[in-house]
Amino acid sequence: MKKKVFAWFIVCTAIISTVIIVSAMSMSRKPSQKPEVYVAIVSSLTGDLAENGKDVANGAKLAFDQSNSVVGNNENINYEIFDDQGEPKMAVSIANRICQDSRFLAVVGHLTSGCMSAAASVYDHAGIPVVMPVPTNPKITQQGYTFLFRVPPTDDDQAPFLAKYLITKDPKASVAVIHDLTAYGMGFAEAFRHTFDSSGGNILMFEGAQKQTRDFRSLIAKIKELSPKYVLLGATYDMGAPFVRQMKELGLISTPVSGDGCYGSAFLEQAGSAAEGTIVSFIAPDRASSPTTKKFFDEYEARYGKVVSFAPLGYDAAKVIVAAIRKSSSKTRKGIWHVIREKNFIVKGVTGQIEFEENGDNKNKNLVLYIVHHGKFVLLK
């Protein structure tokens, strides 16, 4: 009897050992684990434009996270976030770091035209596809780059849109054009001036100012002497907000007008009551424009809080990369680039249909106008 019990003990021990070994082997192999791919998100997370920069990065994160949660997607998309601080030199440094790390297959970035212009050649030389969520300076895609793609319309679309609205509304309107000496601000101001001039408008002044000074009173005093109907600000909110506050302080009653750089809650909060009546063009639809946009805003705000400005564009730039990764048979930089370059590559985003021209610009130009009314942006056109 003892021999039978001992034999049975030996058999059971062997079975248990086999199960443990097989289980351990199964766990180490992790056959169900998805292959990992890596992308970079580059934005301005610190500095004067941090609120907009975080908005873009969060929008991109939401798109990647949603894609990873879909059952049946073959790859897990990992993202790493980089802060260019809104500084072109830092943007170049970060671009080099990303390009030298072979893990990264694509980039969502940057926030500003200045940073993107500085880093563009680095990315293009490395052959890594970059989808731009915000930079609107048209010159970025006029340099013959191959690997750059842009979701929003350019300033050559947006500034004329705003200029034509003003000239149609008020054919005899006079405008003082002020810009912040940046790639974005100067480009927007120049495109506005060209259209407004050629349409018979009256430009009384065209002048730049260093936004870092934060004191524009002497310039505003010069504008006041000219009594323009409008003051066009080719600037982001870090200049736009103090500028309109000082306009009000000095009694300049001209209506402020701006592009997308002054759209968003940061401008409203920093400008306060002085923002009232400001007309702003923007490069993405508002929450109420469609069920798709409402759904995005609800999902974003459930996770990150209020949309500041460019989150829909960050989301759509990431969606382009997601679609390219999912469709590409080669999970390489070139493989993903080839997919985005295909003539039938179309992504339906929050901002509308995204389809790229030969130079990387989006064929579809979705633009809207807002006016600040009772401390909120209200759809104007």
Legacy VTK file of the C-alpha trace (Angstrom):
# vtk DataFile Version 3.0
C-alpha trace
ASCII
DATASET POLYDATA
POINTS 381 float
0.000 0.000 0.000
2.805 2.377 0.889
4.475 1.660 -2.454
1.253 2.570 -4.330
0.887 5.848 -2.409
4.512 6.742 -3.039
4.163 5.972 -6.761
1.017 8.109 -6.959
2.861 10.943 -5.176
5.659 10.757 -7.752
3.173 10.885 -10.638
1.315 13.889 -9.189
4.573 15.733 -8.543
5.650 15.195 -12.127
2.321 16.433 -13.465
2.391 19.557 -11.294
5.983 20.314 -12.299
5.102 19.953 -15.967
2.143 22.325 -15.607
4.322 24.907 -13.832
7.037 24.702 -16.503
4.555 24.956 -19.363
2.806 27.897 -17.690
6.099 29.668 -17.134
7.075 29.154 -20.764
3.690 30.424 -21.874
4.011 33.553 -19.727
7.520 34.319 -20.951
6.484 34.080 -24.589
3.305 36.209 -24.177
1.931 35.126 -27.542
-1.106 37.408 -27.181
0.941 40.572 -26.627
0.618 43.157 -29.419
3.717 44.308 -31.314
4.911 47.719 -30.115
5.388 50.765 -32.345
6.554 54.203 -31.216
5.602 57.732 -32.225
6.593 61.166 -30.920
4.361 64.080 -29.948
6.179 67.435 -29.947
4.482 70.548 -28.618
5.109 73.652 -26.498
4.312 72.432 -22.992
6.090 75.228 -21.133
6.539 78.895 -21.963
4.063 81.520 -23.093
2.011 79.178 -25.283
1.842 76.241 -22.875
-1.959 76.170 -22.661
-2.293 75.744 -26.418
0.609 73.318 -26.488
-0.877 71.015 -23.853
-4.192 71.154 -25.690
-2.548 69.816 -28.871
-0.621 67.105 -27.027
-3.698 65.941 -25.137
-5.704 65.744 -28.355
-3.022 63.541 -29.900
-2.818 61.345 -26.798
-6.575 60.796 -26.888
-6.438 59.578 -30.486
-3.594 57.132 -29.802
-5.205 55.832 -26.601
-8.543 55.291 -28.321
-6.855 53.370 -31.111
-5.027 51.142 -28.645
-8.291 50.316 -26.874
-9.960 49.004 -30.038
-10.148 45.208 -30.019
-8.527 43.728 -33.114
-5.916 46.427 -33.728
-2.674 44.586 -34.371
-0.167 47.050 -32.891
0.079 48.929 -29.639
1.047 52.528 -30.384
3.354 53.942 -27.734
3.911 57.685 -27.660
6.532 59.869 -26.048
5.898 63.575 -25.520
8.575 66.219 -26.054
8.524 69.901 -25.039
10.079 72.358 -27.505
9.208 75.267 -25.143
8.073 77.289 -28.164
11.740 77.890 -29.022
13.058 77.093 -32.537
16.512 76.086 -31.245
14.964 73.636 -28.813
12.741 72.331 -31.609
15.830 71.488 -33.691
17.476 69.749 -30.741
14.395 67.625 -30.092
14.001 66.798 -33.782
17.562 65.466 -33.826
16.922 63.327 -30.752
13.799 61.834 -32.275
15.349 61.168 -35.668
18.376 59.470 -34.130
16.151 57.095 -32.153
15.162 54.372 -34.618
12.161 53.393 -32.492
10.198 56.462 -33.579
8.290 55.917 -36.810
6.307 59.184 -37.055
5.798 62.567 -35.381
2.852 64.768 -34.420
4.265 68.293 -34.187
4.961 71.119 -33.658
2.696 73.829 -32.216
4.216 76.933 -33.842
5.296 77.737 -37.372
8.626 79.027 -36.061
9.491 75.720 -34.391
8.282 73.673 -37.335
10.198 75.789 -39.845
13.396 75.348 -37.848
13.053 71.571 -37.435
11.590 70.661 -40.836
14.854 69.881 -42.625
15.991 67.592 -39.788
12.896 65.431 -40.059
12.922 65.403 -43.839
16.583 64.413 -44.033
15.917 61.508 -41.636
12.904 60.361 -43.659
10.464 60.392 -40.741
6.867 61.412 -41.565
5.616 64.444 -39.626
1.958 65.434 -39.435
1.571 69.075 -38.426
-1.473 69.830 -36.256
-1.221 73.639 -36.128
1.628 75.385 -38.042
-0.023 77.510 -40.731
2.857 79.385 -42.367
2.589 78.416 -46.064
6.356 78.562 -46.618
6.870 75.365 -44.597
5.464 73.223 -47.394
6.975 75.306 -50.181
10.545 74.151 -49.519
10.320 70.870 -51.412
10.145 68.665 -48.318
8.874 65.138 -48.869
7.965 63.883 -45.396
5.890 66.800 -44.037
2.082 66.833 -43.960
-0.272 69.531 -42.664
-3.808 69.166 -41.291
-4.998 72.830 -41.043
-5.371 75.402 -43.820
-2.430 77.776 -44.274
-2.255 81.512 -43.679
-2.644 81.922 -47.448
-6.136 80.480 -46.897
-7.009 81.895 -43.493
-5.805 85.504 -43.769
-7.582 86.158 -47.122
-10.729 84.559 -45.649
-10.640 87.119 -42.849
-9.677 90.023 -45.145
-12.509 89.266 -47.595
-15.001 89.136 -44.752
-13.996 92.624 -43.563
-13.929 94.158 -47.036
-17.348 92.667 -47.841
-18.821 93.818 -44.557
-17.287 97.293 -44.750
-15.767 98.200 -48.180
-14.382 101.496 -46.879
-12.832 100.026 -43.758
-9.341 101.121 -42.708
-6.967 98.754 -40.940
-3.740 99.015 -38.954
-1.813 95.745 -39.332
0.423 94.715 -36.436
2.460 91.513 -36.189
4.727 89.873 -33.617
7.819 89.392 -35.842
7.452 85.589 -35.738
7.097 83.223 -38.699
3.409 82.842 -37.920
2.608 86.477 -37.145
4.474 88.005 -40.069
3.161 85.417 -42.519
-0.424 85.982 -41.442
-0.083 89.774 -41.541
1.496 89.757 -45.005
-1.170 87.455 -46.438
-3.896 89.663 -44.940
-2.346 92.854 -46.295
-2.007 91.413 -49.799
-5.664 90.409 -50.035
-7.023 93.507 -48.303
-4.931 95.817 -50.522
-5.837 94.055 -53.754
-9.530 94.160 -52.798
-9.475 97.942 -52.423
-9.056 98.109 -48.668
-7.177 100.839 -46.843
-4.067 99.770 -44.889
-2.987 102.657 -42.662
-0.036 100.960 -40.952
2.004 97.778 -41.207
4.371 97.342 -38.280
5.985 94.671 -36.115
6.531 94.595 -32.357
8.492 92.345 -30.004
5.837 90.449 -28.092
8.241 89.801 -25.222
8.080 93.467 -24.170
4.422 93.163 -23.136
4.185 96.951 -23.351
2.662 98.227 -26.582
1.408 101.611 -25.424
3.673 103.740 -27.625
2.661 101.738 -30.698
-1.002 101.928 -29.735
-0.687 105.719 -29.342
0.568 105.904 -32.956
-2.347 103.750 -34.110
-4.801 105.949 -32.225
-3.670 108.988 -34.205
-4.649 107.166 -37.439
-8.114 106.141 -36.152
-8.434 102.839 -38.069
-11.727 100.958 -38.021
-9.881 97.705 -37.273
-6.533 96.594 -35.848
-5.335 93.324 -37.371
-3.100 91.347 -34.984
-0.813 88.812 -36.605
0.037 87.335 -33.231
-0.622 84.613 -30.697
-2.570 85.231 -27.509
0.522 85.999 -25.427
0.791 89.251 -27.398
-2.849 89.615 -28.409
-4.255 89.636 -24.880
-2.049 92.420 -23.440
-2.385 94.353 -26.699
-6.192 94.539 -26.566
-6.088 95.337 -22.834
-3.786 98.280 -23.513
-5.964 99.369 -26.452
-8.848 99.677 -24.023
-6.707 101.452 -21.405
-5.621 104.094 -23.947
-9.113 104.562 -25.375
-8.422 103.109 -28.831
-11.893 102.054 -29.980
-10.830 100.165 -33.110
-12.092 96.588 -33.354
-9.339 93.984 -32.826
-9.164 91.300 -35.509
-6.928 88.239 -35.447
-6.243 84.774 -36.800
-6.186 81.448 -34.973
-3.331 82.549 -32.688
-5.797 84.496 -30.543
-8.533 81.890 -30.503
-9.108 80.006 -27.269
-9.881 80.314 -23.601
-6.376 81.604 -22.782
-6.985 84.763 -24.824
-10.353 85.343 -23.172
-8.985 84.838 -19.663
-5.929 87.036 -20.154
-7.662 89.819 -22.102
-10.717 89.964 -19.850
-13.429 92.453 -20.810
-11.099 94.077 -23.360
-11.607 91.045 -25.623
-15.259 91.937 -26.183
-16.045 92.439 -29.883
-12.785 90.895 -31.127
-13.196 89.035 -34.433
-11.086 85.894 -34.817
-10.723 83.403 -37.644
-10.078 79.771 -36.747
-8.927 76.577 -38.425
-11.171 74.006 -36.729
-14.933 73.660 -36.203
-16.684 74.394 -32.937
-18.410 71.875 -30.682
-21.884 72.373 -32.147
-20.897 72.014 -35.806
-21.608 68.266 -36.036
-22.283 65.138 -33.951
-18.648 64.140 -34.598
-17.245 67.325 -33.076
-19.618 67.145 -30.117
-18.546 63.567 -29.434
-14.880 64.572 -29.554
-15.364 67.535 -27.212
-17.280 65.373 -24.737
-14.627 62.639 -24.748
-11.735 65.090 -24.493
-13.256 67.104 -21.663
-14.149 63.961 -19.701
-10.432 63.188 -19.582
-8.556 66.504 -19.754
-11.006 69.263 -18.932
-12.043 72.143 -21.174
-10.774 72.320 -24.743
-8.543 75.382 -24.909
-8.101 75.755 -28.673
-6.228 73.300 -30.909
-7.096 69.927 -29.358
-9.214 68.840 -32.376
-6.228 69.434 -34.652
-3.866 67.474 -32.405
-6.410 64.673 -32.411
-6.722 64.653 -36.201
-2.957 64.757 -36.776
-2.649 61.667 -34.582
-5.551 60.006 -36.401
-3.643 60.373 -39.674
-0.679 58.540 -38.158
-2.911 55.863 -36.642
-4.582 55.219 -39.995
-1.204 54.995 -41.754
0.224 52.591 -39.165
-2.827 50.336 -39.319
-2.796 50.269 -43.124
0.956 49.884 -43.649
2.305 46.369 -44.164
5.779 47.651 -43.262
5.981 49.174 -39.793
8.846 51.465 -40.745
9.179 55.207 -41.304
9.173 54.723 -45.056
6.315 52.252 -44.945
4.092 54.685 -43.051
5.142 57.544 -45.328
4.203 55.510 -48.404
0.676 55.005 -47.057
0.147 58.719 -46.336
1.435 59.513 -49.835
-1.094 57.213 -51.528
-3.619 59.090 -53.671
-6.555 57.291 -52.086
-5.409 57.898 -48.496
-8.233 59.819 -46.800
-8.916 60.261 -43.094
-12.246 61.501 -41.762
-11.382 63.639 -38.774
-13.029 65.953 -36.304
-11.953 68.922 -38.439
-13.319 67.370 -41.635
-11.920 65.174 -44.367
-8.128 65.064 -44.539
-6.558 64.400 -47.931
-3.065 65.582 -48.796
-1.853 67.432 -51.866
1.515 66.701 -53.459
3.276 69.293 -51.250
1.739 67.851 -48.065
-0.994 70.444 -47.508
-4.550 69.360 -46.796
-6.807 69.707 -49.848
-9.729 70.661 -47.646
-9.838 74.180 -46.193
-12.217 74.359 -43.251
-12.369 77.869 -41.790
-14.720 79.655 -39.411
-15.098 83.133 -37.913
-15.910 83.986 -34.307
-16.715 87.159 -32.415
-16.217 87.574 -28.679
-19.612 88.236 -27.113
-20.168 88.354 -23.342
-16.797 86.724 -22.756
-17.320 83.804 -25.156
-16.445 83.014 -28.746
-19.689 83.044 -30.738
-19.834 81.686 -34.278
-19.950 84.554 -36.772
-19.498 82.752 -40.078
LINES 1 382
381 0 1 2 3 4 5 6 7 8 9 10 11 12 13 14 15 16 17 18 19 20 21 22 23 24 25 26 27 28 29 30 31 32 33 34 35 36 37 38 39 40 41 42 43 44 45 46 47 48 49 50 51 52 53 54 55 56 57 58 59 60 61 62 63 64 65 66 67 68 69 70 71 72 73 74 75 76 77 78 79 80 81 82 83 84 85 86 87 88 89 90 91 92 93 94 95 96 97 98 99 100 101 102 103 104 105 106 107 108 109 110 111 112 113 114 115 116 117 118 119 120 121 122 123 124 125 126 127 128 129 130 131 132 133 134 135 136 137 138 139 140 141 142 143 144 145 146 147 148 149 150 151 152 153 154 155 156 157 158 159 160 161 162 163 164 165 166 167 168 169 170 171 172 173 174 175 176 177 178 179 180 181 182 183 184 185 186 187 188 189 190 191 192 193 194 195 196 197 198 199 200 201 202 203 204 205 206 207 208 209 210 211 212 213 214 215 216 217 218 219 220 221 222 223 224 225 226 227 228 229 230 231 232 233 234 235 236 237 238 239 240 241 242 243 244 245 246 247 248 249 250 251 252 253 254 255 256 257 258 259 260 261 262 263 264 265 266 267 268 269 270 271 272 273 274 275 276 277 278 279 280 281 282 283 284 285 286 287 288 289 290 291 292 293 294 295 296 297 298 299 300 301 302 303 304 305 306 307 308 309 310 311 312 313 314 315 316 317 318 319 320 321 322 323 324 325 326 327 328 329 330 331 332 333 334 335 336 337 338 339 340 341 342 343 344 345 346 347 348 349 350 351 352 353 354 355 356 357 358 359 360 361 362 363 364 365 366 367 368 369 370 371 372 373 374 375 376 377 378 379 380
